[in-house]
C-alpha cells in the first residue's frame, strides 16, 4: 500500500474522530459509520468542531485522532482491532504542523486530540503529551488544547498531560461496569475511575497552589470531562443519570457527554442493529442540565422517568412538573428563584430577568411573553397579574398539549 500524504491522513483521522462527542454539540446531522454525507452547509467540515471555552466563548477546534489503529477490540468502536476500516497514523510533527497551519489561517482556535491505542497505553500517551508539549514550548502556541487521556497509562504521563493541555478527558465508555465488561473486556471501570480520581487530585492541588502563589503553573485549567455511550446496551436512563450524578460529585467534572450508539460494520450480534433515537441523547443532556444548573437532584430527575426511561415526547423538566401538579401554578410575582427554575419553559436567563423586572412592577402574562419564548408552555404553570390558569392546569390532556410534535422530534433525530 502506498504511503498516505498528510491530506489523506487528515480525511481518515478527522472522520474517525467524529464519534467522540466531547467537544462538539450533537444532533446536527446523522452520525453513521457506514457512509458520509456531503454537501454545501455541512457542519462536519473535515477536522473542524466547535466547543465552548471556560469563559463561555464558542471556539473552533481541529478535531483529529493521532491514529485510528488500536490494540483493543471494544465491540462498539469503529476503530476496534478487528474492524475492517482504512487505517492511518499521524506523526507528532505532522499534528503540530497541521495545528499551527490551521491556526495561522484563522480556521481554528485550538486542538482536540484523541487516539486509538498503539503499541501500549504508555507509548500512545507519551505521543499525545509530546504534541501538546511541543506546541507550547517549541512554538509558543497559546490556543486551547483538549487531550483525551488514556486511563491505563502511567500516572506520571497523565500528570504531565495536564501541564500542557487546557482540558483533559478520560472516557468512562459505558454507563455501568457490567456494560463495560460485556463490550470492552480489556478495559476496567475501576482503573478508569482511579485515573479520574488521580486527575482530580492534580487539578485540586494546582488550584490550591495558585491561590497561595501567583507564579504557580496552571494545570488543566478547564478541568476534566468524560463521555459515555448510550443505547449500546439496555441500561436505563435512570441508571445513566445516577452514574452521571456520581461522576460530577466525586470527580468535579466539567461535563459528562452522552453519545448515542451508532451502528458499525461487521458488528457483534450483541449490539443493536439500529441506533437509538437521537432525541434520547438530547433528553439526557436536558436531564444533565437540570442537575448542573437548575438545582435538581438525581433522584428528582429519575422521578421524571417512566419506568426508568426519560419520555421522548416531553422534556425532563416538563415530565417532572406534570408528576408534581400539586406544586403548581406558582405566583410569578412572589415565587423564589429556586421554585421558578422548576417551571417548564423558564431557563436560567428568563428567571433572572423575571426577578429583575418584578422589582419595579408586577408582571402580567404579556410581560412574560417578552422575557421567554416559551410562554405557551409556562402559562399552565404560573399565576401572573390578570392570569390564573385554573382550567388549563386542571386539564387531563395537558401532557399531550405540551408534547413536542413528531415533526419536531424528527429534527432532533436528524
C-alpha beads as a LAMMPS data file, in Angstrom:
LAMMPS data file: protein, C-alpha beads

414 atoms
413 bonds

1 atom types
1 bond types

-500.0 500.0 xlo xhi
-500.0 500.0 ylo yhi
-500.0 500.0 zlo zhi

Masses

1 110.0

Atoms # bond

1 1 1 0.000 0.000 0.000
2 1 1 1.442 3.442 -0.930
3 1 1 2.234 5.819 1.920
4 1 1 -0.536 8.294 2.694
5 1 1 0.089 12.012 2.461
6 1 1 -0.999 14.372 5.222
7 1 1 -4.203 15.352 3.402
8 1 1 -5.279 11.720 3.073
9 1 1 -4.449 11.072 6.732
10 1 1 -6.473 14.127 7.727
11 1 1 -9.506 12.859 5.823
12 1 1 -9.346 9.480 7.591
13 1 1 -8.461 10.638 11.096
14 1 1 -10.819 13.615 11.171
15 1 1 -13.680 11.350 10.088
16 1 1 -12.722 8.784 12.730
17 1 1 -12.768 11.489 15.425
18 1 1 -16.411 12.410 14.799
19 1 1 -17.608 9.673 17.173
20 1 1 -16.045 11.465 20.114
21 1 1 -18.703 13.819 21.464
22 1 1 -16.502 15.553 23.993
23 1 1 -16.024 18.747 22.054
24 1 1 -18.920 19.074 19.639
25 1 1 -22.637 19.551 20.031
26 1 1 -24.546 16.528 18.788
27 1 1 -27.632 16.177 16.692
28 1 1 -26.510 18.364 13.775
29 1 1 -26.534 15.605 11.180
30 1 1 -26.615 11.843 11.050
31 1 1 -23.541 10.183 12.511
32 1 1 -23.350 6.823 10.784
33 1 1 -20.336 4.601 10.341
34 1 1 -21.471 3.187 7.022
35 1 1 -21.403 6.319 4.891
36 1 1 -20.543 10.006 4.708
37 1 1 -22.810 12.896 3.865
38 1 1 -21.515 15.629 1.582
39 1 1 -22.933 18.938 0.550
40 1 1 -22.934 22.677 0.988
41 1 1 -23.547 23.890 4.514
42 1 1 -22.327 20.772 6.307
43 1 1 -21.437 21.329 9.942
44 1 1 -18.967 18.449 9.787
45 1 1 -16.137 20.053 7.825
46 1 1 -13.022 17.914 7.768
47 1 1 -11.357 18.187 11.154
48 1 1 -13.264 21.209 12.480
49 1 1 -15.561 21.091 15.511
50 1 1 -16.963 23.670 17.879
51 1 1 -16.583 23.734 21.640
52 1 1 -17.023 26.171 24.498
53 1 1 -14.065 27.659 26.341
54 1 1 -14.138 28.026 30.158
55 1 1 -15.232 31.660 29.759
56 1 1 -18.213 30.655 27.611
57 1 1 -16.784 31.570 24.187
58 1 1 -17.603 29.276 21.287
59 1 1 -14.317 28.255 19.688
60 1 1 -13.343 26.204 16.650
61 1 1 -11.011 23.250 17.168
62 1 1 -9.029 20.962 14.920
63 1 1 -10.531 17.613 15.976
64 1 1 -8.490 14.575 14.952
65 1 1 -7.122 11.251 16.109
66 1 1 -3.403 10.650 16.298
67 1 1 -4.242 7.233 14.829
68 1 1 -7.303 5.073 14.317
69 1 1 -5.287 1.891 14.791
70 1 1 -5.897 0.205 18.130
71 1 1 -4.760 -2.857 20.022
72 1 1 -8.115 -3.077 21.833
73 1 1 -11.227 -4.730 20.400
74 1 1 -14.133 -2.853 22.010
75 1 1 -17.303 -4.136 20.332
76 1 1 -18.946 -0.694 20.000
77 1 1 -15.919 1.070 18.457
78 1 1 -15.481 1.624 14.718
79 1 1 -11.691 1.696 15.273
80 1 1 -11.512 -1.611 17.154
81 1 1 -8.704 -4.013 16.289
82 1 1 -10.941 -6.336 14.271
83 1 1 -12.666 -3.559 12.330
84 1 1 -12.177 -3.505 8.574
85 1 1 -11.505 0.222 8.225
86 1 1 -8.770 2.120 6.445
87 1 1 -6.008 2.905 8.942
88 1 1 -3.797 5.965 9.201
89 1 1 -1.405 7.478 11.689
90 1 1 -0.025 10.971 12.138
91 1 1 3.449 11.624 13.442
92 1 1 3.812 14.093 16.311
93 1 1 5.424 16.549 13.910
94 1 1 2.510 16.314 11.454
95 1 1 -0.082 17.070 14.134
96 1 1 1.948 20.041 15.361
97 1 1 2.346 21.390 11.820
98 1 1 -1.342 20.929 10.997
99 1 1 -2.412 22.710 14.171
100 1 1 -0.110 25.662 13.545
101 1 1 -1.092 25.947 9.878
102 1 1 -4.826 25.851 10.633
103 1 1 -4.324 28.335 13.464
104 1 1 -2.306 30.798 11.378
105 1 1 -5.026 30.749 8.729
106 1 1 -7.601 31.576 11.406
107 1 1 -9.515 28.326 10.800
108 1 1 -9.204 27.190 14.416
109 1 1 -8.507 28.435 17.906
110 1 1 -7.278 25.181 19.339
111 1 1 -6.768 21.425 19.101
112 1 1 -8.801 18.414 20.216
113 1 1 -6.606 15.317 20.063
114 1 1 -7.547 11.723 20.808
115 1 1 -6.137 8.404 19.654
116 1 1 -6.503 4.694 19.352
117 1 1 -4.059 2.669 21.451
118 1 1 -0.907 1.694 19.579
119 1 1 1.920 -0.463 20.975
120 1 1 0.887 0.285 24.567
121 1 1 -1.112 2.848 26.576
122 1 1 2.157 4.404 27.798
123 1 1 3.575 4.778 24.296
124 1 1 0.364 6.349 22.983
125 1 1 0.006 8.702 25.933
126 1 1 3.618 9.798 25.545
127 1 1 2.907 10.707 21.901
128 1 1 -0.139 12.781 22.875
129 1 1 1.822 14.608 25.561
130 1 1 4.627 15.328 23.086
131 1 1 2.194 17.062 20.732
132 1 1 0.909 19.380 23.451
133 1 1 4.357 19.988 24.925
134 1 1 5.925 20.823 21.561
135 1 1 3.114 23.189 20.669
136 1 1 3.535 25.037 23.955
137 1 1 7.293 25.041 24.461
138 1 1 8.770 24.918 20.965
139 1 1 6.214 27.034 19.094
140 1 1 4.734 29.172 21.869
141 1 1 1.190 28.066 20.999
142 1 1 -1.354 29.740 23.284
143 1 1 -4.515 28.265 21.800
144 1 1 -6.878 25.845 23.503
145 1 1 -5.769 22.205 23.779
146 1 1 -8.017 19.309 24.798
147 1 1 -6.307 15.928 25.184
148 1 1 -8.056 12.601 25.542
149 1 1 -6.257 10.783 28.334
150 1 1 -5.626 7.051 28.425
151 1 1 -6.538 5.680 31.883
152 1 1 -4.173 2.687 31.600
153 1 1 -1.163 4.956 31.026
154 1 1 1.407 5.572 33.749
155 1 1 0.266 8.192 36.308
156 1 1 3.275 10.388 35.561
157 1 1 2.239 10.614 31.893
158 1 1 -1.324 11.595 32.805
159 1 1 0.079 14.145 35.245
160 1 1 2.345 15.553 32.517
161 1 1 -0.582 15.973 30.124
162 1 1 -2.241 18.473 32.452
163 1 1 0.777 20.750 32.376
164 1 1 0.274 21.471 28.678
165 1 1 -3.456 20.919 27.990
166 1 1 -6.349 23.178 28.953
167 1 1 -8.723 20.268 29.395
168 1 1 -8.218 16.543 29.870
169 1 1 -10.852 13.878 29.497
170 1 1 -10.984 10.222 30.386
171 1 1 -13.840 8.263 28.815
172 1 1 -15.861 6.129 31.177
173 1 1 -17.096 4.436 27.963
174 1 1 -20.247 2.710 29.258
175 1 1 -22.731 3.764 31.970
176 1 1 -22.151 0.598 34.043
177 1 1 -19.267 -1.717 34.816
178 1 1 -21.389 -4.621 33.578
179 1 1 -21.763 -2.952 30.191
180 1 1 -18.052 -2.207 30.031
181 1 1 -17.161 -5.810 30.834
182 1 1 -19.554 -7.091 28.200
183 1 1 -18.438 -4.865 25.336
184 1 1 -14.882 -3.838 26.264
185 1 1 -13.416 -6.635 28.436
186 1 1 -9.875 -5.254 28.011
187 1 1 -10.899 -2.123 29.904
188 1 1 -11.565 -1.866 33.619
189 1 1 -14.046 0.509 35.241
190 1 1 -12.095 0.677 38.487
191 1 1 -8.913 1.715 36.643
192 1 1 -10.820 4.374 34.717
193 1 1 -12.295 5.823 37.909
194 1 1 -8.905 5.635 39.593
195 1 1 -7.345 7.699 36.800
196 1 1 -10.194 10.216 37.049
197 1 1 -9.665 10.478 40.789
198 1 1 -5.934 10.995 40.358
199 1 1 -6.585 13.690 37.774
200 1 1 -8.990 15.440 40.106
201 1 1 -6.302 15.397 42.791
202 1 1 -3.792 17.073 40.476
203 1 1 -6.335 19.730 39.464
204 1 1 -7.260 20.459 43.096
205 1 1 -3.610 20.708 44.109
206 1 1 -2.902 23.151 41.283
207 1 1 -5.886 25.313 42.214
208 1 1 -4.735 25.414 45.810
209 1 1 -1.215 26.344 44.738
210 1 1 -2.426 29.212 42.544
211 1 1 -4.360 30.627 45.495
212 1 1 -1.163 30.770 47.535
213 1 1 1.376 31.573 44.830
214 1 1 0.633 33.734 41.807
215 1 1 3.516 32.189 39.910
216 1 1 2.262 28.612 40.377
217 1 1 1.862 26.845 36.993
218 1 1 -1.613 26.163 35.687
219 1 1 -2.802 22.579 35.465
220 1 1 -5.688 21.632 33.156
221 1 1 -7.449 24.940 33.952
222 1 1 -10.571 23.895 32.016
223 1 1 -10.915 20.776 34.184
224 1 1 -11.790 17.270 33.062
225 1 1 -14.721 15.709 31.249
226 1 1 -15.855 12.255 30.203
227 1 1 -18.078 10.512 27.688
228 1 1 -20.365 7.505 27.831
229 1 1 -22.098 5.617 25.041
230 1 1 -25.856 5.249 25.422
231 1 1 -28.039 2.760 23.615
232 1 1 -25.437 0.048 23.062
233 1 1 -26.902 -1.966 25.925
234 1 1 -30.140 -1.972 27.902
235 1 1 -29.023 0.441 30.637
236 1 1 -31.987 2.613 31.570
237 1 1 -31.887 6.397 31.605
238 1 1 -32.420 6.459 35.368
239 1 1 -29.197 4.469 35.833
240 1 1 -27.338 6.739 33.389
241 1 1 -28.496 9.779 35.370
242 1 1 -27.299 8.165 38.610
243 1 1 -23.892 7.397 37.067
244 1 1 -23.513 10.963 35.787
245 1 1 -24.514 12.433 39.141
246 1 1 -21.917 10.294 40.903
247 1 1 -19.216 11.348 38.442
248 1 1 -19.995 15.028 38.963
249 1 1 -19.913 14.755 42.738
250 1 1 -16.839 12.528 43.049
251 1 1 -14.607 13.987 40.360
252 1 1 -15.972 17.526 39.872
253 1 1 -16.236 17.010 36.149
254 1 1 -16.941 19.975 33.915
255 1 1 -19.060 17.893 31.570
256 1 1 -20.421 14.426 31.042
257 1 1 -21.038 13.841 27.337
258 1 1 -23.602 11.342 26.093
259 1 1 -23.021 9.734 22.705
260 1 1 -25.866 7.792 21.108
261 1 1 -24.596 4.445 19.891
262 1 1 -24.028 4.412 16.137
263 1 1 -24.235 1.122 14.216
264 1 1 -20.906 -0.079 12.869
265 1 1 -19.998 -2.509 10.054
266 1 1 -19.492 -6.173 10.944
267 1 1 -20.862 -5.518 14.393
268 1 1 -21.245 -8.065 17.162
269 1 1 -24.672 -9.674 17.398
270 1 1 -24.853 -8.393 20.984
271 1 1 -25.140 -4.825 19.683
272 1 1 -28.443 -3.362 18.497
273 1 1 -28.826 -3.328 14.685
274 1 1 -30.134 0.248 14.698
275 1 1 -29.199 3.285 16.686
276 1 1 -31.442 4.639 19.451
277 1 1 -33.309 7.823 18.552
278 1 1 -31.015 10.824 18.941
279 1 1 -33.806 12.551 20.837
280 1 1 -32.937 10.185 23.702
281 1 1 -29.416 11.613 23.723
282 1 1 -30.999 15.084 23.693
283 1 1 -33.191 14.240 26.703
284 1 1 -30.149 13.007 28.631
285 1 1 -28.395 16.323 28.013
286 1 1 -31.507 18.145 29.241
287 1 1 -31.562 15.971 32.370
288 1 1 -27.866 16.700 32.841
289 1 1 -28.540 20.451 32.726
290 1 1 -31.299 20.102 35.306
291 1 1 -28.726 18.678 37.731
292 1 1 -25.969 21.150 36.833
293 1 1 -27.871 24.424 36.552
294 1 1 -31.418 24.041 37.869
295 1 1 -30.902 22.551 41.313
296 1 1 -32.442 19.138 40.606
297 1 1 -31.112 16.133 42.476
298 1 1 -30.529 12.929 40.536
299 1 1 -33.427 11.283 42.378
300 1 1 -35.767 14.052 41.191
301 1 1 -34.705 13.579 37.585
302 1 1 -35.172 9.839 37.992
303 1 1 -38.688 10.520 39.312
304 1 1 -39.488 12.170 35.973
305 1 1 -38.840 8.919 34.095
306 1 1 -41.400 6.345 33.028
307 1 1 -40.162 3.024 34.426
308 1 1 -36.600 4.319 34.222
309 1 1 -36.809 5.847 30.728
310 1 1 -36.932 9.572 30.046
311 1 1 -40.017 10.376 27.950
312 1 1 -39.314 11.356 24.367
313 1 1 -42.456 13.462 23.865
314 1 1 -41.724 16.000 26.625
315 1 1 -38.521 17.309 28.188
316 1 1 -37.478 16.062 31.662
317 1 1 -38.476 19.277 33.457
318 1 1 -41.955 19.162 31.968
319 1 1 -42.238 15.471 32.854
320 1 1 -41.255 16.266 36.450
321 1 1 -43.736 19.149 36.691
322 1 1 -46.579 17.028 35.335
323 1 1 -45.876 14.436 38.048
324 1 1 -45.928 17.191 40.682
325 1 1 -49.004 19.100 39.626
326 1 1 -49.755 19.917 43.279
327 1 1 -46.808 22.358 43.323
328 1 1 -48.244 24.483 40.510
329 1 1 -49.236 27.074 39.495
330 1 1 -46.644 29.381 41.049
331 1 1 -47.090 33.122 41.501
332 1 1 -44.512 34.661 39.194
333 1 1 -44.527 37.820 41.300
334 1 1 -43.739 36.049 44.570
335 1 1 -42.107 32.647 43.971
336 1 1 -38.409 32.315 44.897
337 1 1 -35.761 31.731 42.252
338 1 1 -35.346 28.044 43.157
339 1 1 -39.046 27.410 42.509
340 1 1 -39.168 29.411 39.272
341 1 1 -36.258 27.393 37.883
342 1 1 -38.522 24.338 38.041
343 1 1 -41.202 25.858 35.836
344 1 1 -41.251 24.226 32.371
345 1 1 -40.240 26.716 29.726
346 1 1 -38.275 29.020 32.023
347 1 1 -34.496 28.969 31.612
348 1 1 -31.903 30.481 33.895
349 1 1 -31.749 33.750 31.948
350 1 1 -35.527 34.098 31.858
351 1 1 -35.789 33.533 35.619
352 1 1 -33.087 36.096 36.313
353 1 1 -34.876 38.570 34.030
354 1 1 -38.160 37.936 35.871
355 1 1 -36.539 38.561 39.259
356 1 1 -35.040 41.801 37.982
357 1 1 -38.238 43.027 36.328
358 1 1 -40.552 42.310 39.243
359 1 1 -38.537 44.609 41.483
360 1 1 -40.129 47.500 39.586
361 1 1 -43.591 46.251 38.663
362 1 1 -45.985 43.347 38.957
363 1 1 -45.717 41.112 35.917
364 1 1 -48.551 40.157 33.586
365 1 1 -48.682 37.283 31.119
366 1 1 -47.776 39.601 28.248
367 1 1 -44.673 40.655 30.196
368 1 1 -43.595 37.002 30.385
369 1 1 -44.032 36.723 26.613
370 1 1 -41.300 39.339 26.250
371 1 1 -38.980 37.527 28.668
372 1 1 -39.282 33.977 27.351
373 1 1 -40.052 32.359 24.017
374 1 1 -41.931 29.523 25.793
375 1 1 -44.909 31.473 27.114
376 1 1 -47.337 28.871 25.719
377 1 1 -45.688 26.313 27.975
378 1 1 -45.246 28.421 31.122
379 1 1 -48.820 29.773 31.132
380 1 1 -50.087 26.447 32.500
381 1 1 -47.730 26.615 35.483
382 1 1 -47.722 30.276 36.515
383 1 1 -50.022 32.865 38.046
384 1 1 -49.493 36.456 36.910
385 1 1 -51.445 39.682 37.287
386 1 1 -54.685 39.125 35.422
387 1 1 -53.871 35.472 34.727
388 1 1 -54.796 32.334 36.679
389 1 1 -54.650 29.111 34.618
390 1 1 -57.232 27.190 36.644
391 1 1 -58.962 25.421 33.778
392 1 1 -55.715 24.896 31.844
393 1 1 -53.864 23.461 34.844
394 1 1 -56.683 21.019 35.571
395 1 1 -56.759 19.566 32.046
396 1 1 -56.106 15.833 31.954
397 1 1 -54.648 16.154 28.446
398 1 1 -52.080 18.795 29.419
399 1 1 -49.170 16.480 28.612
400 1 1 -50.460 15.974 25.098
401 1 1 -50.802 19.734 24.651
402 1 1 -47.182 20.263 25.793
403 1 1 -45.664 17.364 23.860
404 1 1 -43.264 18.115 21.038
405 1 1 -44.923 17.329 17.674
406 1 1 -43.494 14.362 15.812
407 1 1 -42.085 16.617 13.066
408 1 1 -40.038 18.475 15.698
409 1 1 -38.735 15.231 17.150
410 1 1 -37.536 14.385 13.664
411 1 1 -35.330 17.473 13.753
412 1 1 -33.507 16.078 16.759
413 1 1 -33.270 12.641 15.138
414 1 1 -31.780 14.171 12.009

Bonds

1 1 1 2
2 1 2 3
3 1 3 4
4 1 4 5
5 1 5 6
6 1 6 7
7 1 7 8
8 1 8 9
9 1 9 10
10 1 10 11
11 1 11 12
12 1 12 13
13 1 13 14
14 1 14 15
15 1 15 16
16 1 16 17
17 1 17 18
18 1 18 19
19 1 19 20
20 1 20 21
21 1 21 22
22 1 22 23
23 1 23 24
24 1 24 25
25 1 25 26
26 1 26 27
27 1 27 28
28 1 28 29
29 1 29 30
30 1 30 31
31 1 31 32
32 1 32 33
33 1 33 34
34 1 34 35
35 1 35 36
36 1 36 37
37 1 37 38
38 1 38 39
39 1 39 40
40 1 40 41
41 1 41 42
42 1 42 43
43 1 43 44
44 1 44 45
45 1 45 46
46 1 46 47
47 1 47 48
48 1 48 49
49 1 49 50
50 1 50 51
51 1 51 52
52 1 52 53
53 1 53 54
54 1 54 55
55 1 55 56
56 1 56 57
57 1 57 58
58 1 58 59
59 1 59 60
60 1 60 61
61 1 61 62
62 1 62 63
63 1 63 64
64 1 64 65
65 1 65 66
66 1 66 67
67 1 67 68
68 1 68 69
69 1 69 70
70 1 70 71
71 1 71 72
72 1 72 73
73 1 73 74
74 1 74 75
75 1 75 76
76 1 76 77
77 1 77 78
78 1 78 79
79 1 79 80
80 1 80 81
81 1 81 82
82 1 82 83
83 1 83 84
84 1 84 85
85 1 85 86
86 1 86 87
87 1 87 88
88 1 88 89
89 1 89 90
90 1 90 91
91 1 91 92
92 1 92 93
93 1 93 94
94 1 94 95
95 1 95 96
96 1 96 97
97 1 97 98
98 1 98 99
99 1 99 100
100 1 100 101
101 1 101 102
102 1 102 103
103 1 103 104
104 1 104 105
105 1 105 106
106 1 106 107
107 1 107 108
108 1 108 109
109 1 109 110
110 1 110 111
111 1 111 112
112 1 112 113
113 1 113 114
114 1 114 115
115 1 115 116
116 1 116 117
117 1 117 118
118 1 118 119
119 1 119 120
120 1 120 121
121 1 121 122
122 1 122 123
123 1 123 124
124 1 124 125
125 1 125 126
126 1 126 127
127 1 127 128
128 1 128 129
129 1 129 130
130 1 130 131
131 1 131 132
132 1 132 133
133 1 133 134
134 1 134 135
135 1 135 136
136 1 136 137
137 1 137 138
138 1 138 139
139 1 139 140
140 1 140 141
141 1 141 142
142 1 142 143
143 1 143 144
144 1 144 145
145 1 145 146
146 1 146 147
147 1 147 148
148 1 148 149
149 1 149 150
150 1 150 151
151 1 151 152
152 1 152 153
153 1 153 154
154 1 154 155
155 1 155 156
156 1 156 157
157 1 157 158
158 1 158 159
159 1 159 160
160 1 160 161
161 1 161 162
162 1 162 163
163 1 163 164
164 1 164 165
165 1 165 166
166 1 166 167
167 1 167 168
168 1 168 169
169 1 169 170
170 1 170 171
171 1 171 172
172 1 172 173
173 1 173 174
174 1 174 175
175 1 175 176
176 1 176 177
177 1 177 178
178 1 178 179
179 1 179 180
180 1 180 181
181 1 181 182
182 1 182 183
183 1 183 184
184 1 184 185
185 1 185 186
186 1 186 187
187 1 187 188
188 1 188 189
189 1 189 190
190 1 190 191
191 1 191 192
192 1 192 193
193 1 193 194
194 1 194 195
195 1 195 196
196 1 196 197
197 1 197 198
198 1 198 199
199 1 199 200
200 1 200 201
201 1 201 202
202 1 202 203
203 1 203 204
204 1 204 205
205 1 205 206
206 1 206 207
207 1 207 208
208 1 208 209
209 1 209 210
210 1 210 211
211 1 211 212
212 1 212 213
213 1 213 214
214 1 214 215
215 1 215 216
216 1 216 217
217 1 217 218
218 1 218 219
219 1 219 220
220 1 220 221
221 1 221 222
222 1 222 223
223 1 223 224
224 1 224 225
225 1 225 226
226 1 226 227
227 1 227 228
228 1 228 229
229 1 229 230
230 1 230 231
231 1 231 232
232 1 232 233
233 1 233 234
234 1 234 235
235 1 235 236
236 1 236 237
237 1 237 238
238 1 238 239
239 1 239 240
240 1 240 241
241 1 241 242
242 1 242 243
243 1 243 244
244 1 244 245
245 1 245 246
246 1 246 247
247 1 247 248
248 1 248 249
249 1 249 250
250 1 250 251
251 1 251 252
252 1 252 253
253 1 253 254
254 1 254 255
255 1 255 256
256 1 256 257
257 1 257 258
258 1 258 259
259 1 259 260
260 1 260 261
261 1 261 262
262 1 262 263
263 1 263 264
264 1 264 265
265 1 265 266
266 1 266 267
267 1 267 268
268 1 268 269
269 1 269 270
270 1 270 271
271 1 271 272
272 1 272 273
273 1 273 274
274 1 274 275
275 1 275 276
276 1 276 277
277 1 277 278
278 1 278 279
279 1 279 280
280 1 280 281
281 1 281 282
282 1 282 283
283 1 283 284
284 1 284 285
285 1 285 286
286 1 286 287
287 1 287 288
288 1 288 289
289 1 289 290
290 1 290 291
291 1 291 292
292 1 292 293
293 1 293 294
294 1 294 295
295 1 295 296
296 1 296 297
297 1 297 298
298 1 298 299
299 1 299 300
300 1 300 301
301 1 301 302
302 1 302 303
303 1 303 304
304 1 304 305
305 1 305 306
306 1 306 307
307 1 307 308
308 1 308 309
309 1 309 310
310 1 310 311
311 1 311 312
312 1 312 313
313 1 313 314
314 1 314 315
315 1 315 316
316 1 316 317
317 1 317 318
318 1 318 319
319 1 319 320
320 1 320 321
321 1 321 322
322 1 322 323
323 1 323 324
324 1 324 325
325 1 325 326
326 1 326 327
327 1 327 328
328 1 328 329
329 1 329 330
330 1 330 331
331 1 331 332
332 1 332 333
333 1 333 334
334 1 334 335
335 1 335 336
336 1 336 337
337 1 337 338
338 1 338 339
339 1 339 340
340 1 340 341
341 1 341 342
342 1 342 343
343 1 343 344
344 1 344 345
345 1 345 346
346 1 346 347
347 1 347 348
348 1 348 349
349 1 349 350
350 1 350 351
351 1 351 352
352 1 352 353
353 1 353 354
354 1 354 355
355 1 355 356
356 1 356 357
357 1 357 358
358 1 358 359
359 1 359 360
360 1 360 361
361 1 361 362
362 1 362 363
363 1 363 364
364 1 364 365
365 1 365 366
366 1 366 367
367 1 367 368
368 1 368 369
369 1 369 370
370 1 370 371
371 1 371 372
372 1 372 373
373 1 373 374
374 1 374 375
375 1 375 376
376 1 376 377
377 1 377 378
378 1 378 379
379 1 379 380
380 1 380 381
381 1 381 382
382 1 382 383
383 1 383 384
384 1 384 385
385 1 385 386
386 1 386 387
387 1 387 388
388 1 388 389
389 1 389 390
390 1 390 391
391 1 391 392
392 1 392 393
393 1 393 394
394 1 394 395
395 1 395 396
396 1 396 397
397 1 397 398
398 1 398 399
399 1 399 400
400 1 400 401
401 1 401 402
402 1 402 403
403 1 403 404
404 1 404 405
405 1 405 406
406 1 406 407
407 1 407 408
408 1 408 409
409 1 409 410
410 1 410 411
411 1 411 412
412 1 412 413
413 1 413 414
